[in-house]
Amino acid sequence: MKLFVSILLFTSQLFAQAATDSKLRSRGNSFNPDIGINTLFLYQNSNRGNDANVENPNGLTVQEAELQFSADVDPYWRFISTFALHQEFDDSVTPPAREWVFEPEEAFAESMDLPFMTIKVGKFKTAFGKHNTLHTHAFAFIDAPLANQYLLGDEGLNDVGLSASVLLPTSWFSEFTLQGVSGRSEGLDYFASNSANSTVMVGHLKNLWDINDTLTFELGLSGASGKNIDEEKTDLAGADLTFKWRENESKAFIWSTEFLQRKQNRTAFKENAEGFASWIQYQFARRWWLQVRGEELTFKEQDPAALEPLPEKQKKQSILVGYIPSEFSGIRLQYDQLNDGATDDEKRVLLQFNYSIGAHPAHAY
């Protein structure tokens, strides 16, 4: 009997230890973040890209590679970081140089347990407009709209700061976001105050209505204001409008329009520039999309002493055909025609290959 009891106790200890080890292993695995990698390969052929020493020469290149880590810190916070690998063009040397750069695109913590509110702290794409919040692989077209490129910069309004988003008590989805950022990150030369205490304030109001089971309507209003390098004021304004209709997995229609404006008061001059982009996306089969886009960018006032002033007006039209077999891969063919006041319009063909592996976070609606 004693032997039986001893065997029973020993067996119970083994099972208890095995259960404990299993819990520890499970808990240990939960500490590993979700990891995802997205890579974009891009082929270009343009009548302005025949010189190898221009910023975007013809040929095949790696447009961008993104490495993302995301995980719950605890029941109250989630942390997300995204690093981007791409080439930077330096035309200040002869011949112009290209070097690979690996840098943080976003790194922020976001609250998960606050009722009706979300707090975000770190480096993030600000909630200014609709396109500014997107990563490159989630762009509606292969390239960003002209207004975003010229008025917000190559990296967009992406900066270090603090954000608070609040759901408003309305019968429809209505969210107001208020953010304070430094204004001194790379590419934000339209702010770039010399004062360490200067803050750029960003506000965004998003409204979304369900018209019926298949159609939604979204309206967004954005604004940003802060001091520039002359300690004068720079203001940004934006509005976006989107209709989305989806009947099933094989048929969908999206019409989206976004307007941006930038005004700078500088010591020696004033700048006033604005632009818009409007595009249609039509899914006509399970894996196929057809898209068209029209854009215009206007500089009403700019630095009269600039060595290379920007064209007063640019117009661009694009058409795209996309083959998207799954959420992890896609091939898109785009044709652009740009009228920027030069003798000949730029005519460009782009072919993009998009691949993702690992954890794949949901895209913004």
N, C-alpha and C positions, 0 to 999 in steps of 0.2 A: 504493500500500500504506500509506504514511504517513497519507494522507487517511482511509483506511478505519479505521486504528487510532485516529486522533483522534476520528472520529465515534463509534466504539465506546466509547471512554473517556468522551466527553461524555455519551452516552446512559446509560452506567452510573452516572455521577454524578447525572444527573437522577432515575433510578429510586431511587438510594440516598437522595437528598434527599427525594423524595416519601414513601419508606417512613419516614424519620425524622420528617417532618412529621406523618404519619398516627399514629405512635406518640405524638408529643407531644400531638396533638389528643385521642387516646384517653385518654392519661393525664390531660390537663386535664379532660376530661368526668368522669373517675372521681372528681375532687375535688368535684364538685357533689353535695350531699346529696339523698336522696330527700325529696320534699315531698308532704305530704298535708293536705287540709283536710276537716274534718267539720263540718256545721252541723245543728243541731236546731231546728226550728220547733215551737212548742207552743201549742195552743188549750186553754183551760180554761173550764169552766162549773161553778160550785159555788154552793151555797146560802149560802156564807160569802164569796163573792167579788164581791158586788154593789157594794161600796164601793171606789172607785178608789184610796183612800189606804191600803189594806191591802197586805201584802207580796206576795200572789199574787192580784191582781184577775182577774176574768173577762176573756176576750178572747184574741187571738193575740199571741204575742211570740216573740222569739228566745231559746230556752232556753239555748243555748250554741253557740259556734263555736270549734273547736280547730284550731290550725295546728301541724303536727308536722314537724320536721326530723330526719333520721336518716342516719348514714353510718359506714362503717368509718374510723377514724382511721389505722390501720395494721393489720398482721396480728394485733396483740395487743389492741387496744381498739376499742370501738364507742361512738359518742356519740349520744344521743337527747335532744331537747328538745321540749317541748310547751307552747304558749302558748294561753290560753283567753280568749275575749271573752264577757263576760256583764254583766248589770246587777246592781248592788248597791243594796239598799234601806236608806235611812237615816231612821229614825223619830224621831231626836233633834231634828229641826227641824220646824217647822210652816209649811206642810203638809209631809208626808214627801216626801223627794226620792229620785229614782232617777238613777244615773249609770253610764255604760258604763265598765267596767274591763277593761284588757288586761294580763294578768299571767302569769308563768311558772307552769305547773302541775307540770312535771317538767323537770329538766335534769341529766342524769347520764352518766357514762362507765361502761362495763361491759366487763369482761375477756372475751376470746374464746379464749385459748390455754392457760389453766391446766387441767391434768388434774383432773377430778372436783371442780372448784371454780370459782365465779364471784364476782368481786369487783365491787362497785358503789360509786361515790362521787359525791355531788352531792345534788340535791333529788329525792326520789322518793316514790311511794306505798309505804309500808312493807308488809312481808309479814305484816300482822296480819289474820288471817282470810282469807276468800275474796272478799267483796264489796269490801273496802277497796282492793284492787289494781286495780279496774276504772275505766275512764274512762266518762263519762256515757253516751256512745253505745253502750257495751257492756253497760249494765245489763240484767238479766233483765226488769225492768219499767221503766216510764217514770221512776219516782222510786226513791230509795234506801229500804231498809227503815227503819222507825222507830228501831230500835236503833242503826243506823249514823248516822242524822241527829242523834239526841240525845246518844248516848254518845261518838261519835268526832268529831262536828262536821260542818258543811256540806261541808268539803273532805276529810273523813276524816283519818286519821293520815298526813299527808303532810308530810315534813320534810327538813331537810338533815342528811346524815350519811354513815356508811360501813356497807357491808353485805358479808357473806360467806356464800355458800351452798355446802354440801358434799353430794355424793351419798354416802349411807351404803352400806356393803357388804352389802346385803341381796338376796334373790332377787327382790324386787319393787322398784318405784320408790319410793325413800325419800330425801327431801331435808330437811336441817336448815339453817335460815337464822338467822343472828345479826346484829343490826343495832344500831348506836348512833347516836342522833339527838339534836338539840339540845333538842327539846321546847318551842321558843319561836316556832315558825312561827304564822301567822295561824290562829285557830280552836282552838288547843291550850291554851285557858285552864285546862284541868284538869291541865296540867303547869305550864309557864310559870315555872320557877324563876328567881329573881333572880340566882343564881350562874352566871357564865359558864362555870364548870368542870363544871356539872351535866350529866349525860347520861342520856337515857331509853334503856333497853335493851329491845329487842324480839326475841322468839324465836318461830320458827314451825317446826313439824314437819309435813311433807306426806307422806302415804303414798297410793300408787295401785296398785290391783290390777286386772289383766285377768281377769275371771271367765271369759269366753269371747270369741269373735271379735266379739260385738256388745255386750257388757255390761262396764262398768268401775265400780269402787267406789273412792271417794276419801274419806279421813279426814284432817282437819287439826286441829291443836291450836296455840293461840297464847297468848302472854303478853307483857305489857309492864309496866315499872315505872320510876318516876322521882319526883323531887321536884316539888312544886307551889309555888305562889306563897308559901305559908306555910312553905316548907322542910320540909313534912311529906310523907308518902308517898302517891302515887296508883298504884293497881294496875289493870290491865286483864287480862281473861281471855276466851278465846274458843274455840269448837269448831265445826267445820263438817263436814257429811256430804253426799255427793253420789253418786247413782246415775245413770249415763248408759247408755241403750240406743239403738242406731241400727241399723236393719235395712238401709236404703238411703237414697237422697237424698230420699225422700218420706215416710219414717216414722222418727220418733225420739221418745224419751220421757226426760225429765230430772226427777228428784226431788231437791231440795236443801233443806237445813235449816242454819241458822246461829244460834248462841247467843253473846251478848256480855254481859259484866258489867264494871261500873266501880265501884271503891271508892276514896273519897277520905278521908284523914284531914286535916281542916283545924283550925286553932286554935280556931274558935268552934263547929264542928259536924262531923259525919261524914256522908258520903253513901254510899248503897248503892243501886245501880240495875242492873237487868238486863232483857234482852229477847231475843226470838227471832223469826225469820221462817222460814216453811216454804212452799215453793211447788212447783208441778208445771207443767212445760212439755211440751206434746204437739204434735208436728208431724204433722198428719193428711193433708197434701198437700204437693206440692213447694214451694209458696210460702206455705203457711198454717200458723199456729201458734195454739193455744188454751192459755191459761195461767190459773191461779188461785193466790192467795197468801193466807195467814193470818198475822197478826202480833200480838204482845203486848209491851208495854213497861211496866215497873213500877218506880216509885221508892219503895223501902222506907224510905229515910232521905234527907232533903235539908235545905237551909238553912232553919230555921224563921223566920228574919228576912227571907227573900226577899220583895221587893215583889210579884212575880208568880210564885208557886210553880208548878211544873209539876204537871199532873194525876198523882195517885198511880198510876193505871192507864189505859192506852190500848189499845184493840183496833181492829184494822183488817182489812178483807177487800177483796180486789181480784180483778177478772177482766179478762182482756186477750185481744183478738183481733189478731193481727199478720199483715200481708201483706208478705212479704219477697221481692220479685222477684229480688234479687241481693244480693251482699255490699256493694254500694255504695249501696243505697237501701232504704227500708222505711217502711211506714205502720202505726202501731199505735194501737188504740182501747182505752182502759182506763177501768173504772168502779171507784171507791173508795167505801167506807162506813167512816167513822171514828167510833168511840165514845170520847170523851175526858172524859166526865163532864159535858159541857155539856147544856143543856136539850134541844137537838136535835142528833142526829148530823149530821156533815158528809157530804153526798152530792156526789160530784164526778165529772165526766166529763173525761177528758184525751184529746186527739188529737195525736199526735206524727208529724212528718215528718222523716225521717233521710236525709241525703245526704252522700256522700263522693266526693271527686275526688282524683286523684293517687295517690301510693304509699299502699297500704293495708296496714299491718302486721297480722300475724296476731293474733287475739285469744287470750288465755290460755285453756288447756283447762279 
